[in-house]
Amino acid sequence: MDDKEALRVGAAVRRRRRSLGLTLAAVADRSGLSVPFLSQIENERARPSARSLERVAEALETTTAALHAAADSARTVDVVRAHDGGPGVRRVARGGHQLHAKEYTGEQDTGREYQHRNDEVMYIADGAAEVEAEGRAYRLERGDTLYLSGGVRHRWRATEPGTRILVVAVAEHIDATFDTRR
């Protein structure tokens, strides 16, 4: 295993810890490792030795093999072809990844308000759209990008035929909020 592969285990450690509802301090108590070191592992700034990773795995009630497998499964390359999907809305990224991406084509106007848990970006590839967010209206044209932080209520509609909008968001199953207790 090379250094890059060893570093990637940090995301798997974090996911496992959070799935168990444990804080870094709790894992530190269970493993005998320090909170700063565990944080560095999770943020992929430190490479744990084989013994340290064993201690982390035991504290997380799993095995080093399972952590490595979770890290390997997180590395994905997937091509979505332009003709994949149906008219109007097309998934640009498939599966349960950390990002959720869709392309909207045509005159979209669901009339509904959205509020997502995590951040999202709207990019106007062609055409134009109107977005209402936080009580303000924004007119977006080709090449414009709108960023919405998690929790912002918004609605949008395409205003020209042939409009293409790419929406990329942190997936709902990801807790992207910053919690100083972890």
DATAZI-V558671 format. One record per residue. N is the residue number from 1. RES is the residue in one letter. PSI is psi in degrees with one decimal (NA if undefined). OMEGA is omega in whole degrees, -180 to 180 (* if undefined). D_CENTER is the distance of its C-alpha to the mean C-alpha in Angstrom with 1 decimal. Layout:
BEGIN
n:N res:RES psi:PSI omega:OMEGA d_center:D_CENTER
n:N res:RES psi:PSI omega:OMEGA d_center:D_CENTER
END
This chain:
BEGIN
n:1 res:M psi:132.4 omega:179 d_center:25.8
n:2 res:D psi:173.6 omega:-177 d_center:25.2
n:3 res:D psi:-39.5 omega:-179 d_center:23.7
n:4 res:K psi:-41.5 omega:178 d_center:20.4
n:5 res:E psi:-40.2 omega:180 d_center:20.0
n:6 res:A psi:-39.3 omega:-179 d_center:21.1
n:7 res:L psi:-31.9 omega:-176 d_center:18.6
n:8 res:R psi:-13.4 omega:-180 d_center:15.6
n:9 res:V psi:-17.8 omega:-179 d_center:16.7
n:10 res:G psi:-42.6 omega:179 d_center:15.3
n:11 res:A psi:-37.5 omega:178 d_center:11.8
n:12 res:A psi:-38.8 omega:177 d_center:13.8
n:13 res:V psi:-47.3 omega:-180 d_center:16.0
n:14 res:R psi:-46.3 omega:-180 d_center:13.6
n:15 res:R psi:-43.7 omega:-179 d_center:12.1
n:16 res:R psi:-44.3 omega:-180 d_center:15.8
n:17 res:R psi:-46.8 omega:-179 d_center:17.0
n:18 res:R psi:-36.1 omega:179 d_center:14.8
n:19 res:S psi:-28.0 omega:177 d_center:15.7
n:20 res:L psi:-6.2 omega:-179 d_center:19.2
n:21 res:G psi:28.9 omega:-177 d_center:18.9
n:22 res:L psi:147.6 omega:172 d_center:20.3
n:23 res:T psi:165.4 omega:175 d_center:20.4
n:24 res:L psi:-37.4 omega:-180 d_center:20.8
n:25 res:A psi:-40.0 omega:179 d_center:24.4
n:26 res:A psi:-41.4 omega:179 d_center:24.9
n:27 res:V psi:-36.5 omega:177 d_center:23.7
n:28 res:A psi:-44.8 omega:178 d_center:25.9
n:29 res:D psi:-43.8 omega:-177 d_center:28.8
n:30 res:R psi:-34.3 omega:-173 d_center:28.4
n:31 res:S psi:-20.2 omega:-175 d_center:28.0
n:32 res:G psi:8.6 omega:177 d_center:30.3
n:33 res:L psi:160.9 omega:-177 d_center:27.9
n:34 res:S psi:152.8 omega:176 d_center:27.2
n:35 res:V psi:-46.5 omega:179 d_center:24.2
n:36 res:P psi:-39.6 omega:180 d_center:23.8
n:37 res:F psi:-43.7 omega:178 d_center:23.9
n:38 res:L psi:-39.6 omega:177 d_center:21.3
n:39 res:S psi:-42.0 omega:179 d_center:19.0
n:40 res:Q psi:-37.2 omega:177 d_center:19.8
n:41 res:I psi:-50.6 omega:-178 d_center:19.0
n:42 res:E psi:-37.0 omega:-179 d_center:15.5
n:43 res:N psi:8.4 omega:176 d_center:14.8
n:44 res:E psi:39.0 omega:176 d_center:16.5
n:45 res:R psi:-8.0 omega:179 d_center:19.5
n:46 res:A psi:146.4 omega:178 d_center:22.0
n:47 res:R psi:114.2 omega:-180 d_center:23.1
n:48 res:P psi:144.8 omega:173 d_center:24.4
n:49 res:S psi:167.9 omega:179 d_center:27.8
n:50 res:A psi:-42.6 omega:-180 d_center:28.3
n:51 res:R psi:-42.0 omega:179 d_center:30.1
n:52 res:S psi:-41.0 omega:179 d_center:27.4
n:53 res:L psi:-36.3 omega:175 d_center:24.7
n:54 res:E psi:-43.2 omega:180 d_center:27.2
n:55 res:R psi:-40.8 omega:178 d_center:27.6
n:56 res:V psi:-45.7 omega:-180 d_center:23.9
n:57 res:A psi:-44.1 omega:178 d_center:23.7
n:58 res:E psi:-42.3 omega:180 d_center:26.8
n:59 res:A psi:-28.5 omega:-180 d_center:25.5
n:60 res:L psi:11.0 omega:177 d_center:22.4
n:61 res:E psi:45.2 omega:179 d_center:24.8
n:62 res:T psi:-167.2 omega:179 d_center:23.7
n:63 res:T psi:161.7 omega:176 d_center:24.9
n:64 res:T psi:-35.1 omega:178 d_center:24.0
n:65 res:A psi:-40.7 omega:179 d_center:24.0
n:66 res:A psi:-37.8 omega:177 d_center:21.4
n:67 res:L psi:-42.0 omega:178 d_center:19.2
n:68 res:H psi:-40.8 omega:179 d_center:19.9
n:69 res:A psi:-40.8 omega:178 d_center:19.3
n:70 res:A psi:-36.2 omega:178 d_center:15.8
n:71 res:A psi:-41.6 omega:180 d_center:15.1
n:72 res:D psi:-40.2 omega:-178 d_center:16.8
n:73 res:S psi:-19.0 omega:179 d_center:15.0
n:74 res:A psi:-17.8 omega:179 d_center:11.6
n:75 res:R psi:107.6 omega:-175 d_center:13.4
n:76 res:T psi:140.1 omega:169 d_center:13.6
n:77 res:V psi:123.8 omega:-177 d_center:15.4
n:78 res:D psi:128.6 omega:178 d_center:15.8
n:79 res:V psi:128.8 omega:174 d_center:17.9
n:80 res:V psi:116.8 omega:-177 d_center:18.0
n:81 res:R psi:153.6 omega:-178 d_center:21.5
n:82 res:A psi:-32.5 omega:-178 d_center:22.6
n:83 res:H psi:-4.4 omega:177 d_center:24.9
n:84 res:D psi:137.0 omega:177 d_center:22.3
n:85 res:G psi:177.6 omega:-176 d_center:21.8
n:86 res:G psi:-179.1 omega:179 d_center:24.1
n:87 res:P psi:145.7 omega:175 d_center:25.5
n:88 res:G psi:-58.6 omega:-179 d_center:23.8
n:89 res:V psi:130.8 omega:-179 d_center:20.2
n:90 res:R psi:130.0 omega:174 d_center:18.5
n:91 res:R psi:131.6 omega:180 d_center:15.1
n:92 res:V psi:-23.6 omega:175 d_center:14.2
n:93 res:A psi:132.4 omega:-179 d_center:11.6
n:94 res:R psi:160.6 omega:171 d_center:12.9
n:95 res:G psi:-173.7 omega:-176 d_center:12.0
n:96 res:G psi:54.5 omega:-178 d_center:9.5
n:97 res:H psi:175.4 omega:-180 d_center:6.7
n:98 res:Q psi:-20.6 omega:176 d_center:3.0
n:99 res:L psi:145.5 omega:177 d_center:4.1
n:100 res:H psi:125.0 omega:-177 d_center:7.2
n:101 res:A psi:133.4 omega:177 d_center:10.2
n:102 res:K psi:149.8 omega:173 d_center:13.9
n:103 res:E psi:128.2 omega:178 d_center:17.1
n:104 res:Y psi:131.3 omega:-178 d_center:19.8
n:105 res:T psi:138.8 omega:177 d_center:23.4
n:106 res:G psi:-165.6 omega:-176 d_center:26.6
n:107 res:E psi:88.6 omega:-180 d_center:27.6
n:108 res:Q psi:129.2 omega:174 d_center:24.8
n:109 res:D psi:89.7 omega:-179 d_center:25.8
n:110 res:T psi:-16.0 omega:-179 d_center:24.7
n:111 res:G psi:5.8 omega:-177 d_center:26.3
n:112 res:R psi:154.0 omega:178 d_center:23.6
n:113 res:E psi:141.6 omega:180 d_center:21.7
n:114 res:Y psi:150.5 omega:171 d_center:18.0
n:115 res:Q psi:112.1 omega:-177 d_center:16.1
n:116 res:H psi:151.8 omega:-179 d_center:12.4
n:117 res:R psi:-36.5 omega:-173 d_center:11.0
n:118 res:N psi:173.6 omega:-178 d_center:8.3
n:119 res:D psi:154.1 omega:175 d_center:8.9
n:120 res:E psi:158.4 omega:178 d_center:9.8
n:121 res:V psi:135.5 omega:176 d_center:12.2
n:122 res:M psi:125.3 omega:179 d_center:15.2
n:123 res:Y psi:128.2 omega:179 d_center:17.3
n:124 res:I psi:104.4 omega:-179 d_center:20.8
n:125 res:A psi:-38.8 omega:177 d_center:21.8
n:126 res:D psi:151.2 omega:176 d_center:25.3
n:127 res:G psi:-146.5 omega:-177 d_center:27.3
n:128 res:A psi:159.5 omega:180 d_center:26.5
n:129 res:A psi:157.6 omega:172 d_center:24.9
n:130 res:E psi:134.0 omega:180 d_center:25.4
n:131 res:V psi:133.8 omega:173 d_center:22.8
n:132 res:E psi:121.3 omega:-178 d_center:23.9
n:133 res:A psi:132.0 omega:178 d_center:21.7
n:134 res:E psi:39.5 omega:175 d_center:23.1
n:135 res:G psi:4.4 omega:179 d_center:26.6
n:136 res:R psi:149.0 omega:178 d_center:26.6
n:137 res:A psi:138.5 omega:179 d_center:26.9
n:138 res:Y psi:130.2 omega:173 d_center:25.4
n:139 res:R psi:122.0 omega:-179 d_center:26.8
n:140 res:L psi:138.7 omega:179 d_center:24.6
n:141 res:E psi:174.3 omega:-177 d_center:26.2
n:142 res:R psi:127.4 omega:179 d_center:25.4
n:143 res:G psi:-11.8 omega:179 d_center:23.3
n:144 res:D psi:150.3 omega:178 d_center:22.1
n:145 res:T psi:138.5 omega:177 d_center:18.6
n:146 res:L psi:129.2 omega:177 d_center:17.6
n:147 res:Y psi:134.9 omega:176 d_center:14.9
n:148 res:L psi:123.5 omega:177 d_center:14.3
n:149 res:S psi:159.4 omega:180 d_center:13.1
n:150 res:G psi:139.4 omega:178 d_center:11.9
n:151 res:G psi:-9.5 omega:-180 d_center:15.1
n:152 res:V psi:124.3 omega:175 d_center:17.0
n:153 res:R psi:135.4 omega:-178 d_center:19.3
n:154 res:H psi:161.3 omega:172 d_center:19.8
n:155 res:R psi:156.5 omega:-179 d_center:21.5
n:156 res:W psi:161.6 omega:175 d_center:22.1
n:157 res:R psi:144.6 omega:174 d_center:24.5
n:158 res:A psi:141.2 omega:-177 d_center:25.6
n:159 res:T psi:-1.1 omega:178 d_center:29.0
n:160 res:E psi:145.2 omega:174 d_center:30.3
n:161 res:P psi:146.5 omega:178 d_center:30.9
n:162 res:G psi:10.3 omega:179 d_center:28.7
n:163 res:T psi:137.6 omega:175 d_center:25.8
n:164 res:R psi:122.5 omega:-178 d_center:22.5
n:165 res:I psi:130.6 omega:175 d_center:19.3
n:166 res:L psi:124.1 omega:178 d_center:15.9
n:167 res:V psi:121.3 omega:179 d_center:13.1
n:168 res:V psi:127.6 omega:-177 d_center:9.5
n:169 res:A psi:154.9 omega:170 d_center:7.0
n:170 res:V psi:128.0 omega:-174 d_center:3.7
n:171 res:A psi:148.4 omega:-178 d_center:4.9
n:172 res:E psi:-28.7 omega:-178 d_center:7.9
n:173 res:H psi:-4.4 omega:179 d_center:8.1
n:174 res:I psi:131.8 omega:175 d_center:5.7
n:175 res:D psi:93.0 omega:-176 d_center:8.2
n:176 res:A psi:8.2 omega:178 d_center:7.2
n:177 res:T psi:146.7 omega:-179 d_center:10.9
n:178 res:F psi:122.8 omega:180 d_center:13.3
n:179 res:D psi:112.7 omega:-176 d_center:15.9
n:180 res:T psi:-14.1 omega:180 d_center:18.9
n:181 res:R psi:-9.9 omega:-177 d_center:20.3
n:182 res:R psi:NA omega:* d_center:17.9
END
